[in-house]
Amino acid sequence: MGLHSGVPVSIRLRPAPVSTGIVFVRTDLDNFAIPASWRNVARVSYATSLMRQGVLISTTEHLLSVFYSMGIDNVIVEIDNLEVPIIDGSGQPFVEMIQESGIRHYRRKRRYFRIRRPLTVEDHGKRISIVPDETFRLTCDVSFDHPLVGRQKLDLEVTPETYAAHIAPARTFGFEHELDKMRDMGLIRGASLENAVCFARDGVLNPGGLRFPDECCRHKALDLIGDLALLGRPLIGHVIAERAGHAMHVALVSRIMADPTLYEILTCDQLTGRYAAVTA
């Protein structure tokens, strides 16, 4: 089911030839293709949606986050409705299905964006920056006025292993006092305690509670990675997000792509140090 649309939806992931990238195919609309690219971003309010020639794919960030972090560069996502299914609100089910299916490796060398100089995007006390590094690293800082959330911070080098253990299980979340407003906006029509964490005024409504004490921050990191996937290549750099959301994530991606002096494109054998050994 789609989180915001509430519509039933099925997807199938198929291997794609080298250099295809990540492509959504609307099987209900004559197999219309929408590449997962920053050029096709349509909306970034409460979710990241892609659009090409008026055809929409909504809430792409969880699945893209999994692809990016697991090193999936080429895949066809067959989908029969307008929104990627929310499943349990996290990336974990996608991780498990991909691990079970297996990953096909190609001979062509993987290419990376390595950040050469710092860049910062700011707006109304929110900020997202990227600085040079020898790995892909995230620092995510969030703050919510709730006794079980407050200020949370996560700093992590993202590898397939760290992602699967520390980020993928974190679920999308919301606050009980905001639900009516969001429904009036046409959102969360498919939301339930089975696919989202809901915070009441002084507790969590979900029977099982939280998966991590800082699950909110971890899920924000999951979303951030999904939006960075719109770059189209894996990133070598340190991203620092302070109370940032989808709009700022996509603004950072657009700023990077608008200035080729910010990055260089390298193959895995051109990378140095420990990261090269991990990814080669």
C-alpha positions as CSV (number, residue, x, y, z in Angstrom):
1,M,0.0,0.0,0.0
2,G,1.1,3.6,-0.7
3,L,1.6,5.6,2.5
4,H,0.1,8.8,1.3
5,S,-2.2,7.7,-1.5
6,G,-3.6,4.6,0.3
7,V,-3.7,2.7,-3.0
8,P,-2.7,-0.9,-3.4
9,V,0.5,-1.3,-5.4
10,S,2.9,-4.1,-6.4
11,I,6.5,-3.8,-7.5
12,R,9.0,-6.2,-9.1
13,L,12.7,-5.5,-9.2
14,R,14.5,-6.8,-12.4
15,P,18.3,-6.7,-13.1
16,A,19.2,-4.1,-15.8
17,P,22.1,-3.9,-18.2
18,V,25.2,-1.9,-17.2
19,S,24.8,1.9,-17.4
20,T,21.0,1.7,-17.2
21,G,20.8,3.3,-13.8
22,I,17.7,3.0,-11.6
23,V,14.5,3.3,-13.7
24,F,10.9,3.1,-12.6
25,V,8.5,1.6,-15.2
26,R,4.8,2.2,-14.8
27,T,3.4,-1.2,-15.9
28,D,-0.2,0.3,-15.6
29,L,0.7,3.0,-18.1
30,D,2.1,1.1,-21.1
31,N,5.5,0.6,-19.4
32,F,6.3,4.3,-19.2
33,A,9.8,4.8,-17.9
34,I,10.9,7.4,-15.3
35,P,14.7,7.4,-14.5
36,A,15.5,8.1,-10.8
37,S,17.3,11.3,-11.5
38,W,17.5,14.8,-9.9
39,R,16.3,16.1,-13.2
40,N,12.9,14.4,-12.7
41,V,12.2,15.6,-9.2
42,A,8.6,16.9,-9.0
43,R,7.7,17.3,-5.4
44,V,9.6,17.2,-2.1
45,S,6.8,17.8,0.5
46,Y,6.7,14.9,3.0
47,A,8.2,12.6,0.3
48,T,10.3,12.7,-2.8
49,S,8.3,12.3,-6.0
50,L,9.5,11.9,-9.6
51,M,7.7,13.0,-12.7
52,R,8.3,12.7,-16.4
53,Q,5.9,14.0,-19.0
54,G,3.1,14.2,-16.4
55,V,3.6,10.7,-15.1
56,L,4.3,10.4,-11.4
57,I,6.1,8.1,-9.1
58,S,5.7,9.1,-5.4
59,T,7.6,8.3,-2.1
60,T,10.7,6.9,-3.8
61,E,13.2,7.7,-1.1
62,H,13.1,4.5,1.0
63,L,13.7,2.2,-2.0
64,L,16.3,4.5,-3.5
65,S,18.0,4.6,-0.1
66,V,18.3,0.8,-0.1
67,F,19.6,0.7,-3.7
68,Y,22.2,3.3,-3.0
69,S,23.5,1.8,0.2
70,M,23.6,-1.8,-1.1
71,G,25.5,-0.8,-4.2
72,I,22.7,-1.4,-6.7
73,D,23.5,0.8,-9.7
74,N,21.3,-0.8,-12.4
75,V,17.7,-2.0,-11.8
76,I,14.3,-1.8,-13.4
77,V,11.5,-1.2,-10.9
78,E,8.2,-2.4,-12.4
79,I,5.4,-0.7,-10.5
80,D,1.6,-0.8,-11.2
81,N,0.5,2.4,-9.4
82,L,1.7,5.9,-8.6
83,E,3.4,5.3,-5.2
84,V,6.2,2.9,-4.0
85,P,4.7,0.6,-1.3
86,I,5.5,1.6,2.3
87,I,5.6,-2.0,3.6
88,D,6.6,-1.6,7.3
89,G,7.8,2.1,6.9
90,S,11.5,1.2,6.8
91,G,14.0,-0.1,4.3
92,Q,14.6,-3.4,6.0
93,P,12.1,-5.5,3.9
94,F,13.7,-4.3,0.7
95,V,17.2,-5.1,2.1
96,E,16.2,-8.6,3.0
97,M,14.5,-9.3,-0.3
98,I,17.6,-8.1,-2.3
99,Q,19.9,-10.1,-0.1
100,E,17.8,-13.2,-0.6
101,S,17.7,-12.6,-4.4
102,G,21.4,-11.9,-4.8
103,I,23.3,-9.2,-6.6
104,R,24.7,-9.5,-10.1
105,H,28.2,-8.0,-10.6
106,Y,29.5,-6.5,-13.9
107,R,33.0,-6.2,-15.1
108,R,32.8,-2.5,-15.9
109,K,34.4,-0.4,-13.1
110,R,32.0,1.5,-10.9
111,R,32.3,5.3,-11.1
112,Y,32.1,7.6,-8.0
113,F,31.5,11.3,-7.4
114,R,34.3,12.4,-5.0
115,I,33.7,15.8,-3.5
116,R,36.6,18.2,-3.9
117,R,35.5,21.3,-1.9
118,P,32.9,22.1,0.7
119,L,29.3,23.2,-0.2
120,T,26.5,24.4,2.2
121,V,22.8,25.0,1.7
122,E,21.0,26.9,4.4
123,D,17.4,28.0,5.0
124,H,15.6,29.3,8.1
125,G,17.9,27.7,10.6
126,K,18.2,24.5,8.7
127,R,21.5,23.5,7.0
128,I,23.0,20.7,4.9
129,S,26.7,20.6,4.0
130,I,29.0,18.3,2.2
131,V,32.8,18.3,2.6
132,P,35.6,16.2,1.2
133,D,36.3,12.8,2.8
134,E,37.7,9.4,1.8
135,T,34.5,7.5,2.5
136,F,30.8,8.1,2.3
137,R,29.9,9.5,5.7
138,L,26.7,11.0,7.2
139,T,26.2,13.2,10.2
140,C,22.5,13.7,10.8
141,D,21.1,16.0,13.5
142,V,17.4,16.3,14.2
143,S,15.3,18.1,16.9
144,F,11.6,17.5,17.7
145,D,9.6,18.9,20.7
146,H,8.7,15.5,22.2
147,P,10.0,13.8,25.4
148,L,11.0,10.6,23.5
149,V,12.7,12.4,20.7
150,G,14.3,15.8,21.5
151,R,17.6,16.3,19.9
152,Q,19.2,13.2,18.3
153,K,22.4,12.9,16.3
154,L,23.9,10.1,14.2
155,D,27.4,9.9,12.8
156,L,28.1,6.9,10.6
157,E,30.3,5.7,7.7
158,V,27.7,4.2,5.3
159,T,28.5,0.7,4.0
160,P,26.1,-2.1,3.0
161,E,26.7,-3.6,6.4
162,T,26.3,-0.5,8.6
163,Y,23.3,0.5,6.6
164,A,21.5,-2.9,7.0
165,A,22.2,-3.0,10.7
166,H,21.8,0.7,11.8
167,I,19.7,2.6,9.3
168,A,17.5,0.3,7.2
169,P,15.3,-0.9,10.2
170,A,14.3,2.7,11.2
171,R,10.7,3.5,10.3
172,T,8.9,6.6,9.1
173,F,7.2,8.4,11.9
174,G,4.7,11.1,12.8
175,F,3.0,12.8,15.7
176,E,-0.6,12.2,16.8
177,H,-1.5,15.9,17.0
178,E,-0.5,16.4,13.4
179,L,-2.5,13.5,11.9
180,D,-5.8,15.4,11.1
181,K,-3.9,18.2,9.4
182,M,-2.0,15.8,7.2
183,R,-5.2,13.9,6.3
184,D,-6.8,17.2,5.4
185,M,-3.8,17.8,3.0
186,G,-4.5,14.5,1.3
187,L,-1.6,12.7,2.9
188,I,-1.1,9.5,5.0
189,R,-4.2,7.8,3.6
190,G,-2.5,4.5,3.9
191,A,-0.8,5.1,7.2
192,S,-1.2,2.7,10.2
193,L,0.7,1.5,13.2
194,E,1.9,-1.4,11.0
195,N,3.9,1.0,8.7
196,A,4.7,4.0,10.8
197,V,5.7,5.1,14.3
198,C,3.2,7.4,15.9
199,F,4.1,9.5,18.9
200,A,1.3,10.5,21.3
201,R,1.9,13.4,23.6
202,D,3.9,11.4,26.1
203,G,4.6,8.0,24.5
204,V,4.5,5.7,21.4
205,L,1.2,4.2,20.2
206,N,2.9,1.3,18.5
207,P,2.6,-1.9,20.6
208,G,6.2,-2.9,20.0
209,G,7.6,0.5,20.8
210,L,10.7,1.9,19.1
211,R,13.4,-0.2,17.3
212,F,16.1,2.3,18.4
213,P,16.0,5.0,21.0
214,D,17.0,7.4,18.2
215,E,14.8,5.8,15.5
216,C,13.7,9.2,14.2
217,C,17.2,10.4,13.5
218,R,18.1,7.1,11.8
219,H,15.0,7.3,9.6
220,K,16.0,10.9,8.6
221,A,19.4,9.5,7.6
222,L,17.6,6.8,5.5
223,D,15.6,9.5,3.8
224,L,18.7,11.6,3.2
225,I,20.5,8.7,1.5
226,G,17.5,8.0,-0.7
227,D,17.5,11.6,-1.9
228,L,21.3,11.5,-2.5
229,A,20.7,8.6,-4.8
230,L,19.3,11.0,-7.3
231,L,22.9,12.0,-8.1
232,G,23.0,8.8,-10.2
233,R,26.5,7.8,-8.9
234,P,27.8,6.8,-5.4
235,L,29.2,9.6,-3.4
236,I,32.6,10.0,-1.7
237,G,32.2,12.8,0.9
238,H,30.9,13.7,4.3
239,V,27.3,15.0,4.3
240,I,26.2,16.9,7.4
241,A,22.5,17.5,7.8
242,E,21.1,19.7,10.5
243,R,17.3,19.7,10.7
244,A,17.2,19.2,7.0
245,G,14.4,17.6,5.0
246,H,13.6,16.4,1.5
247,A,13.7,19.9,0.0
248,M,17.1,20.7,1.3
249,H,18.5,17.3,0.4
250,V,17.4,17.8,-3.2
251,A,18.7,21.4,-3.2
252,L,22.1,20.0,-2.2
253,V,22.0,17.5,-5.1
254,S,21.0,20.2,-7.6
255,R,23.8,22.5,-6.4
256,I,26.4,19.7,-6.7
257,M,25.2,18.8,-10.2
258,A,25.2,22.5,-11.3
259,D,28.9,23.0,-10.5
260,P,31.3,20.3,-12.0
261,T,34.2,22.0,-10.1
262,L,32.7,20.6,-6.8
263,Y,33.5,17.0,-7.7
264,E,35.6,14.6,-9.7
265,I,34.6,11.3,-11.2
266,L,36.8,8.4,-10.2
267,T,36.7,4.6,-10.7
268,C,37.1,2.3,-7.7
269,D,40.7,1.6,-8.6
270,Q,41.5,5.3,-8.4
271,L,40.3,5.6,-4.9
272,T,42.8,5.6,-2.1
273,G,43.0,4.1,1.4
274,R,40.6,1.8,3.2
275,Y,37.5,2.7,1.2
276,A,39.1,1.5,-2.0
277,A,39.8,-1.8,-0.4
278,V,36.2,-2.2,0.7
279,T,34.6,-1.3,-2.6
280,A,37.0,-2.6,-5.3
